[in-house]
Amino acid sequence: MSLSGTVDETSEAGSDWRDFSHPPLPPILDAALMTFIGHGYHGTTIRQLAAAAGLSVPGLYHHHASKQGLLVAICETAMADLWERSRSALAQAGDDVVRRLDLLTECLVLFHAHRPELAFIAANELRSLQADARETHIAARDRQQRLMDDVVVTGTEQGVFSTPYPRDVSRAVVTMCTGVAQWYRPRGELSPADLATRYVIMTRMTVGAPMDVAAG
């Protein structure tokens, strides 16, 4: 099996979306994120959020109007970060549908491995969002899902992938990748790059993609 050109690609075009060295959140949102992780959205008070950010309650309100506003900003940042990385990965892949599958899978896995708290809150606090923010967030998630849908459907229509249910398989693949945020620990036995390689292989198997074709 040859999967060269997926995880180990180091071209300048692919460097930005693989770079997770800079935190995506400003300090106040980062403090709020970790507080929500520790206490849950409904178990977190404004006083706790202000203390975590090193601010008074009025000082926190100066930056964000409400606890809901903090949650919305965190969720929007998560989806915007993943969206931009995914689009960059697909742009690097060109028209090669197997390479598009590989790099989009890698992007999803790396995001959820490097940004687990951010991904977890965005996926699991949906019910805590107010109606208009919930609709906006769902639309952003659906837009992200359609990237994988388009890749799998196109590959199936071209006869490169072999699955009778491409859209169902696409959703299964994304669900598999997003689950990384719940269990993966960077200091475990697998590096993020090794983990991504395994998921690329599993994704190819799931969609019925050729296993002996090098992407790129």
C-alpha positions as CSV (number, residue, x, y, z in Angstrom):
1,M,0.0,0.0,0.0
2,S,1.4,3.4,-0.9
3,L,0.1,6.5,0.8
4,S,3.0,8.8,0.0
5,G,2.0,12.5,-0.4
6,T,-0.6,12.5,2.4
7,V,0.7,13.1,5.9
8,D,4.3,13.7,5.0
9,E,3.8,16.3,2.4
10,T,5.9,19.3,3.3
11,S,5.3,21.7,0.3
12,E,4.8,25.4,1.1
13,A,1.2,25.2,-0.2
14,G,0.3,22.7,2.6
15,S,2.3,24.1,5.4
16,D,-0.3,26.6,6.7
17,W,-3.2,24.3,7.3
18,R,-1.0,21.8,9.1
19,D,0.4,24.5,11.4
20,F,-1.3,24.3,14.8
21,S,1.5,26.1,16.7
22,H,-0.5,29.3,17.3
23,P,-3.6,29.2,19.5
24,P,-6.8,30.2,17.6
25,L,-8.4,32.0,20.6
26,P,-7.6,35.3,22.3
27,P,-6.9,35.0,26.0
28,I,-10.4,35.8,27.3
29,L,-12.0,33.2,25.0
30,D,-9.3,30.7,25.8
31,A,-10.0,31.1,29.5
32,A,-13.8,30.8,28.9
33,L,-13.2,27.6,26.8
34,M,-11.3,25.9,29.6
35,T,-13.9,27.0,32.1
36,F,-16.7,25.5,30.0
37,I,-14.7,22.3,29.6
38,G,-14.2,22.1,33.4
39,H,-17.8,23.0,34.5
40,G,-20.0,22.6,31.5
41,Y,-21.7,25.6,30.0
42,H,-24.7,25.5,32.4
43,G,-22.5,24.9,35.4
44,T,-20.3,27.9,34.7
45,T,-21.1,31.3,36.2
46,I,-20.1,34.7,34.9
47,R,-18.0,35.1,38.1
48,Q,-16.1,32.0,37.3
49,L,-15.5,33.2,33.7
50,A,-14.3,36.6,34.9
51,A,-11.9,35.0,37.4
52,A,-10.5,32.6,34.9
53,A,-9.8,35.6,32.5
54,G,-8.3,37.6,35.3
55,L,-11.0,40.2,35.1
56,S,-13.8,41.7,37.2
57,V,-17.3,40.9,36.1
58,P,-17.8,44.4,34.7
59,G,-14.4,44.0,33.0
60,L,-15.6,40.8,31.3
61,Y,-18.8,42.4,30.2
62,H,-16.8,45.2,28.7
63,H,-15.4,42.6,26.2
64,H,-18.3,40.2,25.9
65,A,-22.0,41.1,26.5
66,S,-23.0,37.7,28.0
67,K,-22.0,34.1,28.7
68,Q,-23.9,33.1,25.6
69,G,-21.8,35.6,23.6
70,L,-18.6,33.9,24.8
71,L,-19.9,30.5,23.8
72,V,-21.0,31.7,20.3
73,A,-17.6,33.3,19.7
74,I,-15.8,30.0,20.7
75,C,-18.1,28.0,18.4
76,E,-17.7,30.4,15.5
77,T,-13.9,30.4,15.9
78,A,-13.8,26.6,15.8
79,M,-15.9,26.3,12.7
80,A,-14.0,29.1,10.9
81,D,-10.6,27.6,11.7
82,L,-11.6,24.1,10.5
83,W,-13.3,25.6,7.4
84,E,-10.2,27.6,6.3
85,R,-7.9,24.6,6.9
86,S,-10.2,22.3,5.0
87,R,-10.4,24.6,2.0
88,S,-6.7,25.0,2.0
89,A,-6.2,21.2,2.1
90,L,-8.6,20.8,-0.9
91,A,-6.9,23.5,-2.8
92,Q,-3.6,21.7,-2.4
93,A,-5.2,18.5,-3.5
94,G,-6.2,19.7,-7.0
95,D,-8.6,17.6,-9.0
96,D,-7.3,14.2,-7.9
97,V,-10.3,12.8,-6.0
98,V,-8.2,10.3,-3.9
99,R,-5.8,13.0,-2.9
100,R,-8.8,15.2,-2.0
101,L,-10.2,12.5,0.2
102,D,-6.8,11.9,1.8
103,L,-6.0,15.5,2.6
104,L,-9.5,16.4,3.8
105,T,-9.4,13.4,6.1
106,E,-6.0,14.4,7.4
107,C,-7.2,17.9,8.0
108,L,-10.2,16.7,10.0
109,V,-8.0,14.4,12.1
110,L,-5.3,16.9,12.8
111,F,-7.8,19.6,13.7
112,H,-9.5,17.3,16.2
113,A,-6.2,16.0,17.6
114,H,-4.7,19.5,18.0
115,R,-7.8,21.4,19.0
116,P,-9.7,18.8,21.1
117,E,-11.2,21.3,23.6
118,L,-12.3,23.7,20.9
119,A,-13.8,20.9,18.8
120,F,-15.5,19.3,21.8
121,I,-17.3,22.5,22.8
122,A,-18.4,23.2,19.3
123,A,-19.8,19.7,18.9
124,N,-21.4,19.2,22.3
125,E,-22.8,22.5,23.4
126,L,-25.2,22.9,20.5
127,R,-28.2,22.8,22.7
128,S,-26.8,25.6,24.9
129,L,-26.8,28.0,21.9
130,Q,-29.8,30.3,21.5
131,A,-32.0,29.6,18.5
132,D,-30.5,32.0,16.0
133,A,-26.9,31.1,17.0
134,R,-27.8,27.4,16.9
135,E,-29.2,27.7,13.3
136,T,-26.0,29.6,12.2
137,H,-23.8,26.9,13.8
138,I,-25.7,24.0,12.3
139,A,-25.4,25.7,8.9
140,A,-21.6,26.0,9.3
141,R,-21.4,22.3,10.3
142,D,-23.5,21.4,7.3
143,R,-21.3,23.5,5.0
144,Q,-18.2,21.6,6.4
145,Q,-19.9,18.3,5.9
146,R,-20.7,19.1,2.3
147,L,-16.9,19.3,1.5
148,M,-16.6,15.6,2.3
149,D,-19.9,14.8,0.6
150,D,-18.7,16.4,-2.6
151,V,-15.5,14.4,-2.5
152,V,-17.1,11.1,-1.8
153,V,-20.0,11.6,-4.3
154,T,-17.6,12.7,-7.0
155,G,-15.3,9.8,-6.5
156,T,-18.2,7.4,-6.6
157,E,-19.6,8.9,-9.7
158,Q,-16.2,8.6,-11.4
159,G,-15.9,5.0,-10.4
160,V,-12.8,5.6,-8.2
161,F,-14.7,4.8,-5.0
162,S,-17.0,1.8,-4.5
163,T,-19.9,2.4,-2.2
164,P,-23.7,2.2,-2.8
165,Y,-24.4,5.0,-0.3
166,P,-21.8,7.8,-0.8
167,R,-23.6,10.4,1.3
168,D,-24.1,8.1,4.2
169,V,-20.5,7.0,4.0
170,S,-19.4,10.6,3.9
171,R,-21.2,11.3,7.2
172,A,-19.7,8.2,8.7
173,V,-16.2,9.3,7.8
174,V,-16.7,12.8,9.3
175,T,-18.1,11.3,12.4
176,M,-15.2,8.9,12.7
177,C,-12.7,11.8,12.3
178,T,-14.5,14.2,14.8
179,G,-14.5,11.4,17.4
180,V,-10.7,11.9,17.7
181,A,-11.3,15.0,19.9
182,Q,-12.9,12.8,22.6
183,W,-10.2,10.2,23.1
184,Y,-6.9,11.1,21.5
185,R,-4.0,12.4,23.7
186,P,-1.0,13.9,21.9
187,R,1.4,12.3,24.4
188,G,0.1,8.8,23.7
189,E,1.6,6.1,21.5
190,L,0.7,7.8,18.2
191,S,1.9,11.2,17.0
192,P,-0.8,13.3,15.3
193,A,0.9,12.5,11.9
194,D,0.8,8.8,12.5
195,L,-2.8,9.0,13.7
196,A,-3.7,10.9,10.5
197,T,-2.0,8.2,8.4
198,R,-4.1,5.5,10.0
199,Y,-7.3,7.5,9.5
200,V,-6.5,8.1,5.9
201,I,-6.2,4.3,5.4
202,M,-9.5,3.7,7.3
203,T,-11.2,6.4,5.3
204,R,-10.1,4.8,2.0
205,M,-11.4,1.4,3.2
206,T,-14.7,3.0,4.2
207,V,-15.4,4.6,0.9
208,G,-14.0,1.8,-1.2
209,A,-11.1,3.8,-2.6
210,P,-8.1,2.1,-4.2
211,M,-5.5,1.2,-1.6
212,D,-2.5,0.9,-3.9
213,V,-2.6,4.4,-5.4
214,A,-0.3,7.2,-4.1
215,A,-2.1,10.5,-3.8
216,G,-0.4,13.4,-5.6
